[in-house]
């Protein structure tokens, strides 16, 4: 375990370690910052943004992550029986933005939250503060509400946030802090808050948005979430004249990059691949984001995938997305999986070979499995993960990737995730024509451990036929050369948080080299 901690901690930035120590030693009650002294607010003009999914129903019933709970009497804003992520969603207040949500109901829930401010615990974490403040400001602005008590509490939340910026986590959490600070700066016309937001946004968007437009945590779902938030910030600055500087044009350039990447990564069905931590019904769809960007007159030009280390093959009827990179970013791999050289495939707009997906963030066997190598379309030696994923959001030892060839129709890559076993996994992807893909897996070095290639089939496909070395699916066939044994086994495919459906995967055992041909 000491080695695991070392492999995890050595990749952190010094700032993360220092602020984790600081926040651990400085655990003073955050409620000390709450004040109900009057604060002047200026409701914002926010045009044509997106609605949220319906998660609030009558009689205080909330549905998050496919789990429903009704509070029969007082709402317990610290409710954790469904886990911390469910509790966080309760404290986000995103339900204020669902279609036709009434002003009266929204004010009742906001005032109930404020009335319980001495009992609130989870809601004072920086991440839920960041999101809740954005959603409160959008709701208050939409309904032209100016309420002294609400505004003073809201401003106090920004005081808490500024004293607890998530420097210990960095990544998407820090970006959400920055987005929220920008909302608060405009809502209160507070120049010190604006200065902090400006500095954070410039630094973090520069670092977190890669040259090909991908968010560096490499989750298509979080990419959608952060693009949505960036478009909202563009909306705020564009439609609320206050400070004139370069921030608006700079954010538009970043949004254009992110839109290009999203276009590249979105499958013909309109869905995103469930690579790394990604699930249905969490973020706005790609279609919604493209339409929102168009309403804001934010355009983009397509650029090739590069730094994110995702690649695509496209044919007349298929699109294949391949992961040819390692764990990114090194200092914040909380949403990464041990999925090096994983790929997904759609044919005629239908998923065929899929990622197992993500259904939970809880520290349990399901989370360990879904992050592990066997849950992905790649090669596993024994039952060992190519990167050491642990503790729900941690990564210890990581697979290092070497790109040998990278052209429009052929990719050859190696990773050393099994170097302690004395072997290297080399995978070649080749697109010979518009109707086929060839995958060559080679194990370089000597090891007696079992080598298995996994191919997870979408849950909608039940008609799978094995004949000798050929697997026939409704829209394609897979043929294998140099294999020892082919088996069909069951797995549970994540189709949302806390929702898994039965499906099947192909398990191919081989010795040194396996050649897989996918033919339409």
C-alpha positions as CSV (number, residue, x, y, z in Angstrom):
1,X,0.0,0.0,0.0
2,X,2.9,2.3,0.7
3,X,4.0,1.9,-3.0
4,X,0.5,2.7,-4.2
5,X,0.4,5.9,-2.1
6,X,3.8,6.9,-3.5
7,X,2.9,6.2,-7.1
8,X,-0.3,8.3,-6.6
9,X,1.3,11.2,-4.7
10,X,4.4,11.6,-6.8
11,X,2.3,12.8,-9.7
12,X,0.5,15.6,-7.8
13,X,1.5,19.2,-8.1
14,X,3.1,20.8,-5.0
15,X,0.1,23.2,-4.9
16,X,-2.3,20.3,-4.4
17,X,-0.3,18.9,-1.5
18,X,0.1,22.2,0.2
19,X,-3.6,23.2,-0.1
20,X,-4.7,19.7,1.0
21,X,-2.6,20.1,4.2
22,X,-3.8,23.7,4.6
23,X,-7.5,22.8,4.3
24,X,-7.0,19.8,6.6
25,X,-5.4,21.9,9.3
26,X,-7.7,24.8,8.9
27,X,-11.1,23.2,9.4
28,X,-12.9,26.2,10.9
29,X,-16.6,26.4,10.5
30,X,-17.4,27.8,7.1
31,X,-20.7,29.2,8.5
32,X,-18.7,32.0,10.1
33,X,-18.6,33.7,6.7
34,X,-22.4,33.8,6.5
35,X,-23.8,37.2,7.0
36,X,-27.2,38.7,6.3
37,X,-26.0,42.3,5.8
38,X,-27.6,43.9,2.7
39,X,-25.9,43.4,-0.7
40,X,-26.8,45.1,-3.9
41,X,-27.6,42.7,-6.8
42,X,-28.2,43.2,-10.5
43,X,-30.3,40.4,-12.1
44,X,-28.6,39.3,-15.3
45,X,-29.9,39.1,-18.8
46,X,-29.3,35.5,-19.9
47,X,-30.8,34.6,-23.2
48,X,-31.6,31.3,-24.8
49,X,-29.7,29.0,-22.4
50,X,-30.5,25.4,-21.8
51,X,-33.1,23.8,-19.4
52,X,-32.1,21.1,-17.0
53,X,-33.5,17.6,-16.8
54,X,-36.6,17.2,-14.6
55,X,-35.4,16.1,-11.2
56,X,-38.0,17.7,-8.9
57,X,-41.6,16.6,-8.6
58,X,-44.5,17.6,-6.3
59,X,-44.4,16.9,-2.6
60,X,-40.6,17.3,-2.3
61,X,-39.7,14.3,-4.4
62,X,-36.3,14.5,-6.0
63,X,-34.9,12.1,-8.6
64,X,-31.1,12.1,-9.2
65,X,-28.9,9.5,-10.8
66,X,-32.0,7.2,-11.3
67,X,-32.8,7.2,-7.6
68,X,-35.9,8.8,-6.2
69,X,-36.6,10.0,-2.6
70,X,-39.5,11.9,-1.1
71,X,-39.0,14.0,2.0
72,X,-42.4,13.7,3.8
73,X,-41.7,16.5,6.2
74,X,-38.7,18.8,6.3
75,X,-36.1,18.4,3.5
76,X,-32.9,17.0,4.8
77,X,-30.3,18.8,2.7
78,X,-27.6,16.6,4.2
79,X,-29.3,13.4,3.1
80,X,-26.6,10.8,2.2
81,X,-28.4,7.4,2.2
82,X,-28.0,7.3,-1.6
83,X,-24.3,8.4,-1.5
84,X,-22.4,11.6,-1.7
85,X,-23.0,12.2,-5.4
86,X,-26.8,12.1,-4.9
87,X,-26.4,14.4,-1.9
88,X,-24.3,16.8,-4.0
89,X,-27.0,16.8,-6.7
90,X,-29.6,17.7,-4.1
91,X,-27.5,20.7,-3.1
92,X,-26.8,21.9,-6.6
93,X,-30.4,23.1,-7.1
94,X,-30.2,22.5,-10.8
95,X,-33.9,21.6,-10.7
96,X,-34.6,25.3,-10.6
97,X,-33.9,25.4,-14.3
98,X,-36.1,22.5,-15.4
99,X,-38.9,23.5,-17.8
100,X,-41.9,25.3,-16.3
101,X,-40.5,25.4,-12.8
102,X,-42.6,27.9,-10.9
103,X,-41.3,31.0,-9.2
104,X,-43.2,30.2,-6.1
105,X,-41.8,26.7,-5.7
106,X,-38.3,27.9,-6.4
107,X,-38.5,30.6,-3.8
108,X,-39.9,28.2,-1.3
109,X,-37.0,25.8,-1.7
110,X,-34.4,28.5,-1.7
111,X,-35.8,30.0,1.5
112,X,-36.1,26.5,3.1
113,X,-32.4,26.0,2.4
114,X,-31.5,29.4,3.9
115,X,-33.6,28.7,6.9
116,X,-31.6,25.6,7.6
117,X,-28.2,27.3,7.0
118,X,-26.9,26.3,10.5
119,X,-27.6,22.6,9.8
120,X,-26.1,22.6,6.2
121,X,-22.9,20.6,5.9
122,X,-22.5,19.1,2.4
123,X,-23.8,22.2,0.7
124,X,-20.8,24.3,1.9
125,X,-18.3,22.2,0.0
126,X,-16.8,24.4,-2.8
127,X,-18.1,22.3,-5.7
128,X,-21.8,22.4,-4.8
129,X,-21.5,26.1,-3.8
130,X,-20.1,26.8,-7.3
131,X,-23.0,25.1,-9.1
132,X,-25.7,26.2,-6.7
133,X,-24.8,29.8,-7.0
134,X,-24.9,29.7,-10.8
135,X,-28.3,28.0,-10.8
136,X,-29.7,30.4,-8.1
137,X,-28.5,33.4,-10.1
138,X,-30.0,32.1,-13.3
139,X,-33.3,31.4,-11.5
140,X,-33.4,34.8,-9.7
141,X,-32.5,36.6,-12.9
142,X,-35.1,34.8,-15.1
143,X,-37.8,35.8,-12.7
144,X,-36.4,39.3,-12.0
145,X,-36.3,38.5,-8.2
146,X,-34.5,40.9,-5.9
147,X,-34.6,39.5,-2.4
148,X,-32.3,41.1,0.2
149,X,-32.1,37.9,2.4
150,X,-31.4,35.6,-0.5
151,X,-28.8,38.0,-2.0
152,X,-26.9,38.4,1.3
153,X,-26.8,34.6,1.7
154,X,-25.7,34.2,-1.9
155,X,-22.9,36.7,-1.5
156,X,-21.8,34.9,1.7
157,X,-21.5,31.7,-0.3
158,X,-19.0,33.5,-2.6
159,X,-17.0,34.5,0.5
160,X,-16.9,30.9,1.5
161,X,-15.9,29.9,-2.0
162,X,-13.1,32.4,-2.2
163,X,-11.6,31.1,1.0
164,X,-11.9,27.5,-0.2
165,X,-10.9,27.5,-3.9
166,X,-10.3,23.9,-4.9
167,X,-6.5,24.2,-5.5
168,X,-6.1,20.8,-3.8
169,X,-8.1,19.1,-6.6
170,X,-7.6,21.4,-9.6
171,X,-9.1,20.1,-12.9
172,X,-12.8,20.5,-13.6
173,X,-13.5,21.5,-10.0
174,X,-11.3,24.5,-10.2
175,X,-12.9,25.5,-13.5
176,X,-16.4,25.3,-12.0
177,X,-15.2,27.6,-9.2
178,X,-14.0,30.1,-11.8
179,X,-17.2,29.9,-13.8
180,X,-19.3,30.5,-10.7
181,X,-17.1,33.5,-9.6
182,X,-17.7,35.1,-13.0
183,X,-21.5,34.7,-12.5
184,X,-21.2,36.2,-9.0
185,X,-19.0,39.1,-10.2
186,X,-21.6,40.1,-12.7
187,X,-24.6,39.6,-10.5
188,X,-23.1,41.7,-7.7
189,X,-21.0,43.9,-9.9
190,X,-18.1,43.0,-7.6
191,X,-14.7,43.9,-9.1
192,X,-12.6,41.9,-6.6
193,X,-14.6,38.7,-7.4
194,X,-14.2,39.5,-11.1
195,X,-10.5,39.8,-10.9
196,X,-10.3,36.4,-9.2
197,X,-12.6,34.9,-11.9
198,X,-10.6,36.4,-14.7
199,X,-7.3,35.2,-13.4
200,X,-8.6,31.6,-12.8
201,X,-10.4,31.4,-16.2
202,X,-7.4,32.5,-18.2
203,X,-5.0,30.2,-16.5
204,X,-7.2,27.1,-16.2
205,X,-8.8,27.2,-19.7
206,X,-5.4,27.6,-21.1
207,X,-4.1,24.6,-19.3
208,X,-7.2,22.4,-19.3
209,X,-8.3,22.8,-22.9
210,X,-5.9,21.0,-25.2
211,X,-4.8,22.1,-28.6
212,X,-7.3,19.9,-30.3
213,X,-10.1,21.3,-28.1
214,X,-10.5,18.3,-25.7
215,X,-10.8,18.8,-21.9
216,X,-7.7,17.3,-20.5
217,X,-9.5,14.9,-18.2
218,X,-10.7,13.1,-21.3
219,X,-14.2,12.4,-20.3
220,X,-16.7,13.3,-23.1
221,X,-19.4,13.8,-20.4
222,X,-17.4,16.4,-18.4
223,X,-16.3,18.0,-21.7
224,X,-20.0,18.6,-22.4
225,X,-20.7,19.9,-18.9
226,X,-17.8,22.4,-19.0
227,X,-18.6,23.5,-22.5
228,X,-22.2,24.2,-21.3
229,X,-20.8,26.3,-18.4
230,X,-18.4,28.2,-20.7
231,X,-21.3,29.0,-23.1
232,X,-23.3,30.3,-20.2
233,X,-20.4,32.5,-19.2
234,X,-20.2,33.8,-22.8
235,X,-23.9,34.5,-22.6
236,X,-23.5,36.5,-19.3
237,X,-20.6,38.7,-20.5
238,X,-22.2,39.2,-24.0
239,X,-25.6,40.3,-22.7
240,X,-24.6,42.2,-19.6
241,X,-22.4,45.2,-20.4
242,X,-20.2,45.9,-17.4
243,X,-16.4,45.4,-17.8
244,X,-14.8,45.7,-21.2
245,X,-11.6,43.6,-21.7
246,X,-10.5,40.6,-23.7
247,X,-12.3,38.0,-21.7
248,X,-15.3,37.5,-24.0
249,X,-13.3,37.0,-27.2
250,X,-10.9,34.8,-25.4
251,X,-13.7,32.6,-24.0
252,X,-15.3,32.4,-27.5
253,X,-12.0,31.1,-28.9
254,X,-11.8,28.4,-26.3
255,X,-15.5,27.4,-26.8
256,X,-14.8,27.1,-30.6
257,X,-12.0,24.6,-29.8
258,X,-14.2,22.6,-27.5
259,X,-17.0,22.5,-30.1
260,X,-14.6,21.1,-32.7
261,X,-13.5,18.3,-30.3
262,X,-17.1,17.5,-29.4
263,X,-18.0,17.2,-33.1
264,X,-15.0,14.8,-33.6
265,X,-15.9,12.7,-30.6
266,X,-19.7,12.5,-31.0
267,X,-20.9,9.3,-32.6
268,X,-23.3,9.2,-35.6
269,X,-26.1,8.4,-33.2
270,X,-25.6,11.8,-31.6
271,X,-24.4,10.1,-28.4
272,X,-20.9,10.5,-26.8
273,X,-18.8,7.4,-26.3
274,X,-18.7,6.4,-22.6
275,X,-15.0,6.7,-22.3
276,X,-13.5,7.2,-18.8
277,X,-16.2,8.5,-16.5
278,X,-19.1,9.2,-18.7
279,X,-22.8,8.4,-18.5
280,X,-26.2,9.2,-20.0
281,X,-28.5,12.0,-18.8
282,X,-25.9,14.0,-16.9
283,X,-24.7,16.6,-19.4
284,X,-26.6,18.4,-22.2
285,X,-26.4,16.5,-25.5
286,X,-24.0,17.4,-28.2
287,X,-27.0,18.5,-30.4
288,X,-28.2,20.9,-27.6
289,X,-24.7,22.4,-27.2
290,X,-24.2,23.0,-30.9
291,X,-27.6,24.7,-31.1
292,X,-26.9,26.8,-28.0
293,X,-23.5,27.8,-29.5
294,X,-25.3,28.8,-32.7
295,X,-27.8,31.0,-30.8
296,X,-24.8,32.8,-29.2
297,X,-23.2,33.1,-32.7
298,X,-20.2,31.0,-31.5
299,X,-18.9,29.2,-34.6
300,X,-16.1,26.7,-35.0
301,X,-13.9,25.1,-37.7
302,X,-13.0,21.4,-37.5
303,X,-9.5,20.6,-36.4
304,X,-7.9,17.1,-36.2
305,X,-7.7,15.2,-32.9
306,X,-4.2,15.4,-31.5
307,X,-3.3,16.1,-27.9
308,X,-6.2,14.3,-26.4
309,X,-4.9,11.1,-27.9
310,X,-8.3,10.0,-29.2
311,X,-8.4,9.1,-32.9
312,X,-11.2,8.2,-35.3
313,X,-11.7,5.9,-38.3
314,X,-14.8,6.6,-40.4
315,X,-16.2,4.6,-43.3
316,X,-19.3,4.8,-45.3
317,X,-21.4,3.3,-42.5
318,X,-19.2,3.3,-39.4
319,X,-17.3,5.4,-36.9
320,X,-14.6,4.0,-34.7
321,X,-13.1,6.0,-31.8
322,X,-9.8,4.8,-30.4
323,X,-8.0,5.7,-27.2
324,X,-4.2,5.7,-27.9
325,X,-3.1,7.7,-24.8
326,X,-2.2,7.2,-21.2
327,X,-3.6,8.6,-18.0
328,X,-4.3,12.3,-18.2
329,X,-3.7,14.7,-16.6
330,X,-1.1,13.1,-14.4
331,X,-2.0,15.2,-11.3
332,X,-5.8,14.8,-11.5
333,X,-6.7,11.4,-12.9
334,X,-9.9,11.1,-10.8
335,X,-12.1,10.3,-13.8
336,X,-9.6,8.1,-15.6
337,X,-10.0,4.4,-16.3
338,X,-7.4,1.7,-16.9
339,X,-8.5,1.6,-20.5
340,X,-5.4,2.1,-22.6
341,X,-6.0,1.2,-26.3
342,X,-9.7,0.9,-25.8
343,X,-12.1,1.6,-28.7
344,X,-15.8,1.8,-29.5
345,X,-17.6,1.3,-32.8
346,X,-20.9,2.4,-34.2
347,X,-22.4,1.1,-37.5
348,X,-25.2,2.9,-39.3
349,X,-25.8,5.1,-36.2
350,X,-26.2,2.1,-33.9
351,X,-23.7,1.1,-31.1
352,X,-22.0,-2.2,-31.7
353,X,-18.8,-2.4,-29.6
354,X,-19.2,-0.3,-26.5
355,X,-17.4,0.7,-23.4
356,X,-18.9,-0.8,-20.2
357,X,-19.6,2.7,-19.0
358,X,-19.9,4.3,-15.6
359,X,-22.8,3.7,-13.2
360,X,-21.4,4.8,-9.8
361,X,-18.8,6.8,-8.0
362,X,-19.2,4.9,-4.8
363,X,-16.2,2.9,-3.5
364,X,-17.4,-0.6,-4.2
365,X,-16.8,-3.6,-6.4
366,X,-18.9,-2.1,-9.3
367,X,-16.7,1.0,-9.4
368,X,-13.5,-1.0,-9.3
369,X,-14.8,-3.2,-12.1
370,X,-16.0,-0.3,-14.3
371,X,-12.6,1.4,-14.0
372,X,-10.6,-1.7,-14.5
373,X,-9.1,-3.0,-17.8
374,X,-11.4,-6.0,-18.2
375,X,-14.4,-3.6,-18.6
376,X,-12.9,-2.2,-21.8
377,X,-12.2,-3.3,-25.4
378,X,-8.5,-3.9,-25.0
379,X,-6.1,-6.6,-23.9
380,X,-5.6,-7.9,-20.3
381,X,-2.8,-10.0,-18.9
382,X,-4.1,-12.2,-16.2
383,X,-6.6,-10.1,-14.3
384,X,-4.2,-7.2,-13.8
385,X,-5.2,-3.6,-14.6
386,X,-2.9,-1.8,-17.1
387,X,-3.0,1.2,-14.7
388,X,-3.5,1.0,-11.0
389,X,-7.0,2.4,-10.4
390,X,-8.0,2.5,-6.7
391,X,-10.2,4.2,-4.1
392,X,-12.9,5.3,-6.5
393,X,-11.0,8.3,-7.9
394,X,-7.3,7.5,-7.5
395,X,-4.6,6.1,-9.8
396,X,-1.2,4.8,-8.7
397,X,1.1,3.2,-11.3
398,X,0.2,4.3,-14.8
399,X,0.7,2.8,-18.2
400,X,3.1,4.9,-20.3
401,X,2.3,5.1,-24.1
402,X,4.6,5.3,-27.0
403,X,3.1,6.2,-30.4
404,X,5.0,4.4,-33.2
405,X,2.9,5.3,-36.1
406,X,0.0,7.8,-36.4
407,X,-1.5,8.3,-39.9
408,X,-5.1,8.7,-41.2
409,X,-5.5,4.9,-41.7
410,X,-3.0,3.2,-39.5
411,X,-2.0,3.6,-35.9
412,X,0.6,1.6,-34.0
413,X,1.0,2.2,-30.2
414,X,2.7,0.5,-27.2
415,X,2.2,0.7,-23.5
416,X,4.2,-0.5,-20.6
417,X,1.4,-1.1,-18.1
418,X,2.7,-4.7,-17.7
419,X,6.4,-3.9,-17.5
420,X,6.6,-5.5,-14.1
421,X,5.7,-8.7,-15.8
422,X,8.4,-8.2,-18.4
423,X,6.1,-7.5,-21.3
424,X,4.8,-4.7,-23.5
425,X,1.4,-4.5,-25.2
426,X,1.5,-3.3,-28.8
427,X,-1.7,-2.6,-30.6
428,X,-2.1,-1.7,-34.2
429,X,-5.3,-0.2,-35.7
430,X,-5.6,-0.2,-39.5
431,X,-8.5,0.8,-41.8
432,X,-7.8,-1.0,-45.1
433,X,-11.0,0.3,-46.7
434,X,-14.4,1.9,-46.0
435,X,-15.9,-1.4,-44.8
436,X,-13.3,-2.9,-42.4
437,X,-11.0,-2.4,-39.5
438,X,-8.0,-4.6,-38.6
439,X,-6.6,-4.7,-35.1
440,X,-3.3,-6.4,-34.3
441,X,-2.4,-7.1,-30.7
442,X,1.2,-8.2,-30.0
443,X,2.7,-9.1,-26.6
444,X,6.4,-8.2,-26.7
445,X,8.4,-10.1,-24.1
446,X,7.9,-13.3,-22.1
447,X,5.2,-14.0,-19.5
448,X,3.1,-17.1,-18.8
449,X,0.1,-15.1,-17.7
450,X,-3.1,-15.5,-19.7
451,X,-3.6,-12.9,-22.5
452,X,-7.2,-12.0,-23.2
453,X,-8.7,-9.5,-25.7
454,X,-12.1,-8.2,-24.7
455,X,-14.9,-6.9,-27.1
456,X,-18.0,-5.7,-25.3
457,X,-21.2,-5.8,-27.4
458,X,-24.0,-3.3,-27.0
459,X,-27.0,-4.5,-24.9
460,X,-29.4,-4.1,-27.8
461,X,-27.6,-6.9,-29.7
462,X,-28.6,-10.4,-28.6
463,X,-28.2,-12.3,-31.9
464,X,-24.5,-13.3,-31.6
465,X,-23.3,-16.4,-33.5
466,X,-19.9,-18.1,-33.0
467,X,-18.6,-20.3,-35.8
468,X,-15.0,-21.4,-35.5
469,X,-12.9,-18.2,-35.7
470,X,-15.8,-15.9,-36.7
471,X,-18.3,-14.0,-34.5
472,X,-21.3,-12.9,-36.5
473,X,-23.3,-9.8,-35.3
474,X,-26.3,-8.3,-37.1
475,X,-24.3,-5.5,-38.8
476,X,-20.8,-6.9,-39.0
477,X,-18.6,-9.9,-38.3
478,X,-15.4,-10.3,-36.3
479,X,-12.8,-12.8,-37.4
480,X,-9.8,-13.8,-35.3
481,X,-6.4,-15.3,-36.3
482,X,-3.9,-16.9,-33.9
483,X,-6.4,-17.4,-31.1
484,X,-6.6,-20.2,-28.6
485,X,-10.2,-19.9,-27.4
486,X,-13.2,-17.7,-28.0
487,X,-16.0,-17.4,-25.4
488,X,-19.1,-15.4,-25.0
489,X,-19.8,-14.1,-21.5
490,X,-22.3,-11.9,-19.7
491,X,-21.6,-8.4,-18.3
492,X,-23.7,-5.5,-17.1
493,X,-23.5,-2.4,-19.3
494,X,-24.0,0.9,-17.6
495,X,-26.7,3.0,-19.2
496,X,-26.7,5.7,-16.5
497,X,-25.8,6.1,-12.9
498,X,-27.3,3.3,-10.8
499,X,-28.7,1.6,-13.9
500,X,-27.1,-1.4,-15.6
501,X,-28.5,-3.8,-18.2
502,X,-27.4,-7.3,-19.1
503,X,-25.3,-7.7,-22.2
504,X,-22.5,-9.9,-23.6
505,X,-18.8,-9.6,-24.3
506,X,-16.5,-11.6,-26.5
507,X,-13.5,-13.0,-24.7
508,X,-10.6,-14.1,-27.0
509,X,-7.6,-15.9,-25.4
510,X,-4.3,-15.9,-27.4
511,X,-0.6,-16.4,-26.9
512,X,1.7,-13.8,-28.5
513,X,-0.2,-12.2,-31.4
514,X,-3.9,-11.8,-32.2
515,X,-5.2,-10.4,-35.4
516,X,-8.9,-9.2,-35.3
517,X,-10.7,-8.1,-38.5
518,X,-14.0,-6.3,-38.2
519,X,-15.9,-6.5,-41.6
520,X,-19.1,-4.8,-42.4
